[in-house]
Each structure stands twice: as structure tokens, then as C-alpha cells.
């Protein structure tokens, strides 16, 4: 038993769902939408994924269904954003709704109180032709299924996408929606597509948890991974280049906490490191924004909760960050 | 009240109520698919959540559960109305509860003073945690909404760590602190449901927050710096001071919420104390239209439906208790969805009325010209 290979392996497997969630958060944030509903999309993906996989006996269909479930929530959020719904409140509501509804449905129809185990096979690990025979590498690549590789590929593809024409348009819509609209870009459609894509990616992240890695579904299976993904995207300063290391900091911190329990080190002590790093990163971004004008505009723009004007609706100025 | 304002009030109450009714209807359909009558289910929820027998008073249990939710909701109301969009009530609640448990166990004081000192500690710790996003927002321009997500996670981790290691009472699978001293506990009116002074504190806080925001100069400045930032600035109010006050006060209220839960119900902090009460409070504040009174009503409703779903539906009818929270979450989603529709409807009505007045005016002037 090679400890190093084992540690790396569990770190990669713990990083994968966080990476999916972080990519989803990054796409939404760069399109100018603060998407706090990632948690609900991950959980919905995990639930729908295993249901479809169990019903059809085909794990691939399960993953596709999970992506569709996440995309559907993304579509709902995009439609709500279009008519000016406060996305922060909607997202918090959706998170609670999916958490409670999945448990309700599981207890009502699937007979499980806390766990639903339909007895499906996990998605098979990828056999890398030459490496899988080597002692160290085989242990490293153990239980790494195609979804793991998909997550890391997506991170690279995202970095490339932001250099394409339509990627630049997405960034422009996020940074300055009014200018983008004036330049002839369709702000609403861009944000809609971004939210749908983010939902699908988060949904696949959920499918990785249920269909991909464990083969069963438990109550609150996402266990804050959506929120951690959002924090990881923040730690990466919403840049594709930093997204893999940022997600890995969280994933390997939990892998380390499992290891270190053997030495009586408090399990959640290691979790402070990534969370603290995210806090410091946010403060530093604030400092830099202070000295360099409006770098943090991107983050601020999307997150104004618009409380309903209380006295008169006639005099209320139209909020400038809801392009119509 | 003239006709217009009555109509407007009806619209503003009617649409959210309609959204809530739709949520209840969806919940009813879900119950019906399990072969239970939705009306019987509703009756059971109301009975189990809000009824009171001499033997066991259900409404007491609901109000006990409502107290920390209301206090967290008040914290959210104060912050949101001032324009500090903090969702950090969860972390403030958790740390406030821990502070109350530490002071309640570690210091020996006479009965009357001990709970006050413990709650003061909870308020102080909550206020400090609430001040962090306010300071970062004002002096560094950090987005308070995003930083409170991280602060919630850190607070949850901190509580779980402290409960498991430095403050752990005894060796067991789940970490928990020592039980607070008898002197620190809040007096109970009903032992079986633990209904006691906690709810009274919540109600006093509701009245206090309402009075502060609606009837005092400082509260007016708070609201104006949130609702009309430029007006507040031009008329010489300090929006910096208002936001800092909102952070302190909102944090203190949510911290007291944690303190009330520990000193009135749990008597200790168990691992996983940060269980979403702060988030529930935040949503109750939003459902209540970010007013103190509305938040209190929404908080009681929340607690009642939760208790009713657990004690009524699950135990009596065998319907999983999650249906209660599902319906509540549906209410949040649907009420969030109707808000912009209401604004649009009102704008349309206003425009129509303005057009009609304009036409009427044009007709009278045209008539005068014709007669002249």
C-alpha cells in the first residue's frame, strides 16, 4: 500500500465534484450572475442521476439525466433573472427545496430513510493502457472514472473558450452588460446559456457523487460541495487558470483530514486552510480594487439584492444591472 | 385611506398570499399521491403545530422553535434594510450559541444575572462576527454577500472544532460542550415543550427592532442609507456609521438567537449546531417583507409548519416530515418569483391611470376652447 499514491488518489476523487461546482460558479460569475444555487443543482444531479441509472441500467444515461436536471434548474434561474427576480433569494429557496424534496421523494417512493442504494455498478475506472500496469500509477489511477477526467478537461476547455470570440462576448456581458448590449450582444441570451451550462456541469458533479463514485444516494449528498465550489471559484479569483489548484486545495484538505485522523489531528482543522485562504483572497481583491478602481466590479454588480421599494413604485429608478 | 392605497395594499398582500396558496396546493398534490387526503393533512399540521391541550401544548413547542428563527430574521431585517446584504446570520447564530454555552458553564453567577451575562456574551460575539463584513465592505469594498458565505463556513468549522477539542465535555462519538449551569438557564413556563423566556425575548426584540427602525431618528437614518443612499449622503447622514451599526446590531440579534437556543432548549452545544437556523431566519425575514413584524409572523409560521409536519404528518399519517420544509421552500421560491411581477403590474396600472387622467384633462381643455 503506497500511502502517497493512495493520498493523491483520494485527493483527486474528492476534488472532482468541487471542481465541477467551481466551474459552474465561475461560468455564472463571469457572465455577471451571482449563482448561489449550485448546491441545489449538484444535489438534483445526484438524485436524478441515480434514479435514471437504476431505472435504465445505463450509467451514461444517468449522467446525461443529471446534466439535464441541473440545466433545468439553471433554465429556471435564467428565466427568473430575465423578469427581474432576486436570484439570491430564489437560489436560497431552491437549495432548501431540492434538499427537502429529494428526502421526501426518497422516503415516500424509494423506501429508504437516509440512503437509497439501488445496487447499480459504479462507473468503471478508466484503464490507461500502459500506466495501469505500473505499481504506483495503478494505485494512483484506481477508481478514477471518465467523469474525473471530464472535470479536469472542462477546466482546460473553459480557459480556451474564454479566448474564443463567443467566450470574449460572455466576459463582456459579465463585465459591462450595458456596454455589451450597446455593442449589439444579446445579454439576456448569453446569461441564459451560461446559467444552463453551469447547471448542467453542476448536475454532472452531482452524478459523479452518486452514480460515479459511490453507487448510492444519501440524504444531503452534496454536503455543502456547491458552496465550497463557489468559494473555490472565488479563491481562483474567477479565473480558469487557477480553478484546478483552487478546487484541489479544498479536495486535498479533506483528503488530508481523513489521513490525519489516524494521528489524532482534529478532522476539520485542515478545512480552515482553504476557507481561510478564500477569506484572505477576497480581502486582497478588495484591497486591490481599492487601489485600482473597479476590478471587483464584476462581483459587486451581480449581487445587489433589490429590496422592493417601500413607499412608492413610481419614483423607483430602474435597476441598471437588469438588462431587458 | 383613499381607494388607491387600499387597492395597493390588497395587491401587495394578495399576490404573496396567492403564491403561498399555490405552494400549499403543490404540497397537497404531493400528499395526495401518497394516498392521503390533503385536507386531512393540512388539518393535522395545524392541529399538531398550533393546538394546545392541557396535557401537551403543541403551540408551545412551535413558539420555542420560533424564538431563534425570529431573532435571526430580525438580524437579517436590520442588515438588509440598511443596505448591508449579509447572509451571515448562520455563522453569527452558531458562534453566539457557543459563547452562551461557554459563559453559561464557565462562570459562576447568581440566577438572575447569569442568563443576562451569557446572552450578553452571545450578543457580543455575534456582533463581532457581524461587524467583519460591514468593516470589509466599507473600508475595502469587499462584497459582503460573498464574504459572509466564507464567514459562515469558517464559523461552522470553528464551532465544530472547539466543541470537539478544547471545549469537549467527555469522550463520545459526537462532540459536545459541558451542560450550562442551572443558574444560566432561561426560566421555562412549560417543561414538556421547553416554552419559556426565550420566546418572550424574541418578541421584545421584535418590538425593539420595529420601534428602532420606524420610530427613531437613528432608525430612520439606517433605513435611508439603505433605501436612498444618495439622499442620505446629501442630507448629511453617515452611511458608514449606519452600515457599521447594522453589522453590529444584526450580528448581536442573530447571536442572541443562538444564545436563546442554548440557554433555553439545548443547554449545551453539540457538533453540527450550525444547522441552517440562520438561513431559515434569513428566508423568514424575506418572506415577511423585511419588516420586524412580518419576520415575526413568518418565523412563527415556519416553526408551526415544521413542528406540525414532524409531530402530525409523520407520526399520525405516516407522511415524511420533509413535506413541511418542502412546502415552505416552495413558498420562498414562488414569493421570490411574484415580486417582479407585482412591480410590473403596479407600473402598468400607474401608467394606465396617468394616461386616463391625461385624456380627461385634454377633454376638458378641448371643451373649454370649443365653448370659447
HADDOCK unambig.tbl for C-alpha pairs under 7 A between the chains (distance, minus, plus):
assign (segid A and resid 80 and name CA) (segid B and resid 337 and name CA) 6.73 0.50 0.50
assign (segid A and resid 83 and name CA) (segid B and resid 340 and name CA) 6.69 0.50 0.50
assign (segid A and resid 84 and name CA) (segid B and resid 340 and name CA) 5.75 0.50 0.50
assign (segid A and resid 85 and name CA) (segid B and resid 336 and name CA) 6.31 0.50 0.50
assign (segid A and resid 85 and name CA) (segid B and resid 337 and name CA) 5.72 0.50 0.50
assign (segid A and resid 85 and name CA) (segid B and resid 339 and name CA) 6.84 0.50 0.50
assign (segid A and resid 85 and name CA) (segid B and resid 340 and name CA) 5.74 0.50 0.50
assign (segid A and resid 86 and name CA) (segid B and resid 336 and name CA) 6.57 0.50 0.50
assign (segid A and resid 89 and name CA) (segid B and resid 336 and name CA) 6.52 0.50 0.50
assign (segid A and resid 90 and name CA) (segid B and resid 333 and name CA) 5.30 0.50 0.50
assign (segid A and resid 90 and name CA) (segid B and resid 336 and name CA) 5.83 0.50 0.50
assign (segid A and resid 93 and name CA) (segid B and resid 329 and name CA) 5.21 0.50 0.50
assign (segid A and resid 93 and name CA) (segid B and resid 332 and name CA) 5.37 0.50 0.50
assign (segid A and resid 93 and name CA) (segid B and resid 333 and name CA) 5.22 0.50 0.50
assign (segid A and resid 94 and name CA) (segid B and resid 329 and name CA) 6.94 0.50 0.50
assign (segid A and resid 94 and name CA) (segid B and resid 333 and name CA) 6.54 0.50 0.50
assign (segid A and resid 96 and name CA) (segid B and resid 329 and name CA) 5.81 0.50 0.50
assign (segid A and resid 97 and name CA) (segid B and resid 326 and name CA) 5.36 0.50 0.50
assign (segid A and resid 97 and name CA) (segid B and resid 329 and name CA) 4.84 0.50 0.50
assign (segid A and resid 97 and name CA) (segid B and resid 330 and name CA) 6.37 0.50 0.50
assign (segid A and resid 100 and name CA) (segid B and resid 322 and name CA) 5.47 0.50 0.50
assign (segid A and resid 100 and name CA) (segid B and resid 325 and name CA) 6.26 0.50 0.50
assign (segid A and resid 100 and name CA) (segid B and resid 326 and name CA) 5.33 0.50 0.50
assign (segid A and resid 101 and name CA) (segid B and resid 326 and name CA) 5.69 0.50 0.50
assign (segid A and resid 103 and name CA) (segid B and resid 322 and name CA) 6.75 0.50 0.50
assign (segid A and resid 104 and name CA) (segid B and resid 320 and name CA) 5.94 0.50 0.50
assign (segid A and resid 104 and name CA) (segid B and resid 322 and name CA) 5.30 0.50 0.50
assign (segid A and resid 104 and name CA) (segid B and resid 323 and name CA) 6.25 0.50 0.50
assign (segid A and resid 107 and name CA) (segid B and resid 320 and name CA) 6.49 0.50 0.50
assign (segid A and resid 108 and name CA) (segid B and resid 320 and name CA) 6.77 0.50 0.50
assign (segid A and resid 231 and name CA) (segid B and resid 150 and name CA) 6.86 0.50 0.50
assign (segid A and resid 268 and name CA) (segid B and resid 157 and name CA) 6.45 0.50 0.50
assign (segid A and resid 268 and name CA) (segid B and resid 161 and name CA) 6.50 0.50 0.50
assign (segid A and resid 269 and name CA) (segid B and resid 161 and name CA) 6.99 0.50 0.50
assign (segid A and resid 272 and name CA) (segid B and resid 154 and name CA) 6.82 0.50 0.50
assign (segid A and resid 275 and name CA) (segid B and resid 150 and name CA) 6.51 0.50 0.50
assign (segid A and resid 275 and name CA) (segid B and resid 154 and name CA) 6.50 0.50 0.50
assign (segid A and resid 279 and name CA) (segid B and resid 147 and name CA) 6.90 0.50 0.50
assign (segid A and resid 279 and name CA) (segid B and resid 150 and name CA) 6.43 0.50 0.50
assign (segid A and resid 282 and name CA) (segid B and resid 142 and name CA) 6.90 0.50 0.50
assign (segid A and resid 283 and name CA) (segid B and resid 142 and name CA) 6.51 0.50 0.50
assign (segid A and resid 286 and name CA) (segid B and resid 140 and name CA) 4.98 0.50 0.50
assign (segid A and resid 286 and name CA) (segid B and resid 141 and name CA) 5.48 0.50 0.50
assign (segid A and resid 286 and name CA) (segid B and resid 142 and name CA) 4.87 0.50 0.50
assign (segid A and resid 287 and name CA) (segid B and resid 140 and name CA) 5.54 0.50 0.50
assign (segid A and resid 290 and name CA) (segid B and resid 140 and name CA) 6.19 0.50 0.50
assign (segid A and resid 290 and name CA) (segid B and resid 141 and name CA) 6.91 0.50 0.50
assign (segid A and resid 299 and name CA) (segid B and resid 143 and name CA) 6.99 0.50 0.50
assign (segid A and resid 300 and name CA) (segid B and resid 143 and name CA) 5.84 0.50 0.50
assign (segid A and resid 305 and name CA) (segid B and resid 85 and name CA) 6.76 0.50 0.50
